[in-house]
């Protein structure tokens, strides 16, 4: 496809008007201010009129639990521990294969609608999740989250499924599926299980996805269990950060924790709306930025967030950074856009994704600016961070394939998805 005369968020997260971007296969093959020669246009196939539109990298959701769309709106007005134990865990105990497939497909539909091209997903029922994700055409760094506080790892079904998933799915669907390892959290696993999972990451040279320091009580409990060590310090001692790690939340960090994260090149996946809803706290993103930590953005599940509107997430991420630092000049919009796109791709080990740049994967979204909330335009980058909403997205492309355009899905039967999700919801609730 050749996008012509379109606004562009360039590789430095600046804004350029009247640009030309060409894709061929799964790659961006041309970016320039001049129209390609007439005899080359056939290389790109369709020409897309970019008037009133902005082309930018697709969003990367750095932390999610996709099947939990089934519980959207189900658990409200509770802190994290009660939310999990009183509502979420009992519901999850009734999940079954078909429900997980349709719940995941619903999340992929919402993700595509809101410009999310790839998600770092942590859950179980991975066979069904991967079937839904590949049907949608999206990308995923997917991990079988392990919870094993009491038993030996070899007796844990989750640990066995984690091992199997690496062999079966790592690099699946032309590399759109990448398998990560996942320790759910320090407080949900014993030392032997943590060590065994870390050994798996090293043996297969894969990445780690983990919840870290989400709540103050989690950190206090870890310090009591491990001789004063915080979760970051505990995981560092166990060798987790020897492999690339995506650490979700990181709300309650001290200065030494941040030094460790920087030294070990750990990505922090901040989940601003989920952390607010569960009253967990506010991640100090400006301090992480100042210390050179790669910070990406996640939604967490649509149970603890309710929406996957990534423009909404990005705006809240920016505003909370200002509040946390007490500095209205913190959180430059270019930094925020980087966190929403390129930083997430780095977290996933997708080095050729997350930028509109020749040779990079064609993971692109088109934003309509001919809408009231995007006018007037003093600074387009400011408008994208603070004024845009998910419904302004009119096209989502992954690996050069259009998955959503002008209200239509190309890979998902959305009405069937709604109907199947409703059947699953009713069936599970009838068993509680």
N, C-alpha and C positions, 0 to 999 in steps of 0.2 A: 504494500500500500504506500502511496505517496501522499503525505500530508502537505498541502501547499498553502502558503500565506497564513500560517498559524502562529499564535503566540507560543513561546517555548520556555519552559524552565530548564535552563541549560545545565551542563555538567558541573558548574560551580554554584548552582542554585541561584543564579541571577535570572533576569527575565529579558527575553529578546523578542521583538515583534517581527511579523512577516517572514517566518522561517520556513524552510523546506526540510522534511524528514522522510526518508525512504526506508521501508523495511522489505526484506526478502527472506523467505523461509522464517527462521526463528530469530533473525538478527536485524539490528539497525545497521543499515549499510551506507546511509548518507545523511549528513546533517550540514546544512549550509544556508547562507542568505540568498543564494542564487538558485533559480530553478534548474534542475538537471537538464542536459540537452534533450531535445525532442526525441531523438532516436534511442534514448536510454529509458524513457518513461515506461515502456512496455515491461521493463524488468520488475517494476514495482506492482503491476496489476492496477487495481482501482486507484483513482485519484480522489482524495478527500478534501473538500473545501473547508479551510480552517478559519474562515471569517467568523469573528465573534467567539472563538474557541481558544483554549490553552491546552497544549500537550505537555504532559509531565510524566515522570516515572510513576509506575503503580506503587501503591502502598504495600508495605510488608508488615504484617501483624506479628509482632515478635513474641506474643504469648497468648495462647487461646486453648479452649477446651470445646471443640466444635459440637459434639453431640449434646452438650448441655443447653442448646437452643430448645430442647424439649421441656426445659424447666424455666423458660423465660417467664418472669412475673410470679413464679411459684413461691420462692422464698424471699420475703421482704421484711425489712425493719428489725433485723437481728444482727448482732456482732458475728464475726467469722466463726468462732467455735460453736455457738448455738446454731447458726445458719447451717453449718456442715452436719452436725450431729443430729439435730432435730428434724431437718427437712431434706437436705440434699442426699446424705448417705442412704437413708431409707428409700428414697426415690430411685437412686442409682442401683440399689440392690435388686430392683425389679426390671432393670434394662434387659433387653434381648436384642439379638442380631439385627432384625429388620428395623426395629426402632432406632438403633444407632445409625444404620445406613441412611434412613430418611432424615433424622435429626442433623446428621453431618451434611447431607445434600442441601437442607434448608440453610444451614450456615454458609455453605459455599455460594448459594444463590444470593444471600445478603451480602457476602463479601464481594462478589463480582459487581453487584449493584453499586456498592460503595467504593469500588476501585482498589480493593485488596487483591493482589495477585498471588501472594504467598503467605502462609501462616505457619508459625512454629507451634505445633499442636502437641498437647500432652494429655493422654487419656488411655483407654483400653478398648477392647473390641477392634483392634487395628485392622483386621481383614476387612471389616465392613466399612470402616472409615476410609481406608485406601480405595476401596471400590467406589465410594461416593466421590472422593476427591478426584480420582482419575476420570470419572464420568464427567465431572464439571469442567475439566481442563486446567484447573488451578495447580499451583505448586504447594508443597508442604514439606517442612522438616517435622517429621512425626516421631513421637516417642511413646513407648509403653511405660506409663508411670508406675513405679513400684512403691508399694506400701507394705512394709514387713517389720513391725516393731519387735516381734517376739521370736520368730522361728529362724532356722538356718536358711540361707539363701537357696540351697539346693532343694528345699522343700516348699519353696514359694512359687506358686503358679505364675505370678507376675514376672518374676525373674526369668523363668523358663520362656515365657512369651517374649520378653525383651530379647533374649538370645536368639530365638527363632526369627523375630522380625528383622534383625540385622541381616541374617542369611537370606531371607526370602525377598526383602523389599528394598534394601539399600541400593539406590540408583535406578529404581523401577520407573517405568513410564518415561523413558528417554531422559532420566535424571531429574524429572520434576518431583519425584519422591526421594527424599533423603531421610535416612533413619538416624535419629539421635538416641542416646541413652537417656534415661530419666530416673533420678532419685526424686521422689515426690518432695521430700523435705527432710531436714535433720530430725525433726520431732516425730516423724512417721516411720523411721527405719532404725534398726540397730547397727552398731559399728560393723559387724561382719557383713551385713547386706550392703552397706555403703562401700566397703572395701571391694566386695565382689563386683559391684556395678562399675566402679572406677576401673577395675582390672579389665572389664569388657571393653570400655572405651579405648583403653590403651592397646589391647590386643587387636582390635579392629580399626584403630585410628579413626574414631568417629567423635562426634561432638556430644556435649552434655547439656541437658535442659533441666533446671531445678528451681524450686521455690526457695527464696532466701530472704530472711529478715522482713517478712511481710507485716508482722505485728510486734508490738513491744513485748507482749507476754511470751511470744515465741523466742525472742532473744534472751529474755530473763531465764526461761526454762532451759535453754541450751547452755547458758553460763552455769546454771546449777548442776546440770548433768556432766559438764565437761571442764570442770576446774577453772571456770571464769572465761572460757573461750566463747566468743560470739559464733553464730553460724558461719560467717565468712572465715574466721580463723580456724574453726573446726574443719571445714571442708578443705581449706588450704593445707592443714596438717595431714589430712587423709590423702592428699595428692590429686584431688579432683581437678584443680586448675592447671594441672600439667597438660590437660587436653582443652581445646577451645570450649568455653562454657558460656551459656546464655542463662543469666541469673535473673529470675523474675521477681519484681517488686523492689527489694532493697530499700525499703522505707526507713528502717532503723539501723543506720550505719554509724560507726564512729570513724575518726580520722585514720586509724590504723587499718580498718576494714577497706577504706577507699584506697589507701596505699597498696594493699594487696591486690585489689581489683585492677588497678592501673598496671602494676608490675606484671601480673599474669594475663593481661589483655582480655579480661573478662568483659563481656557485654552485659550491661544492665538493661533489662526490659521493664520499663516503667509502665504502670497500668493506672493512670490517674483516676479515671472515673470509678473503677472497681474499688480502689483504695478509699475513695471518698464515700462510696455507698456503704461499705462495710466499716467505715470509721476507723480504718487501719492507720491512717496518717498520710503524710505528703513526702514523696521522695525528693531529696535535695538535689535536683538535676543541675542547677547552676554550679554547685560545688563539684559535682561529678564532671561536668564540662571543664571547669577550671583545672581539674587534675588530669585531664586528658583521657577520661574513661569513655569508651564507646557507649552511647545511650540510644537505645531504640525504643519504640512505642508498641505496647500491646493493649488489647481490649480486655484481656481475661475472658471469661465466658459471658454469654449473653444472659446468664442467670444472675451474675453479680454486676452486670453492666446494663443489660436490657437492649442495647443497640450496638451494632458494629459500624456505625457512621464514623469513619475515620477522620473526617474533617472536624467533627465534634470532639473526638478524642484528642486530636492535635491541638485544637484551640484550648481545651482544658489543660493539657500538658504545658502549653506556653503560659497560661495565666497562673497556674499553680507554682511554676518556677519563679515568677515575679513575686508572688505572695511569700513563698518560702524564704527567698533571699531578701525581701524587703526592698527590692530594687526594680523599679519600673522599666529600667533599661536592660534588664537581664532578658535572656531568651530571644535572641535575634531571630527573626522569622526564617532566615536562611538556615540557621542551626536547626530550627524546629522541622523544616522540610527535610533536611538531611536525616534527622532522627526517624522521621516517618517513612523513609524510603531507603536510602543507601545504607544507613546504619543497621537496619534490619537485614538487608542482604548480606552485609558483613557478618552479622550474628549467625546467619544460616550457612556461611561458608560459600555463598554464591558470589564469587568475586567479579563475575561478568554480568551482574544484575544491579539494578537500582539507580542507574543514570541514563539519561538520553545522550548516548555517545556511540559513535561508530564502532562496530564490533561487539557491542553489548547486546544482551538478549532484549527482544522487542516486547518488554513487559510495560505497557503504556496505558495511560488513561487520558481521556479528553474531557475537559471541563467547559461547560457552557458559561460564558460570561455575559451573554445578552439576557440577563435576569436582573430584577431590581436589587437583590442583595449584593450583586457584584458591581454596581454602578454608583457613583462615578469611579474612575480608576486614577488615583494619584500614584499608587504603587501596587502593581499587580501581586507581588510576593506577599505584601501585607494583606491584600484582599483574600488570597488563597488561605492564609493561616487564620485570619480572624473573621472573614465574611462568608466564605463558601460553606455549603452544606453538601451532604452526600448525594442529594437528589439533583445537584448540578452536574453530576457525571453522566455523560451521554454515550461513552464508549469505554469498554475495558478489553484490553488485548493481553494475552499471555503467550509468550513464545511465538509472536506474530499471528496468532489465531484470535479472531474477534469472538469473545464469549458473551458480550452484552452490547447492544447498540439500540439507542432510542427506544427503550422500554421493552425490547425483545431479547430473550435468552436464546442462544444458539445451541446449547448443550443440555439444558435442563428443562424438563416439562414442569413448569412452576405450579400449575394448578394441581397436577397429580401429587406433587411434593407437599403442598398444603394439606390435601386430603389425607395422605398417608401419615403425616405428622399428627393430625388430629385423631386418627384412629389409634396411634401409638399412645398418645397422651391419655385418652380415655381408658385404654386397656391397663396402663400402669396405675392410674389413679384408682381403678376399681379393685386393685390388689392391695392397696395400702390400708 
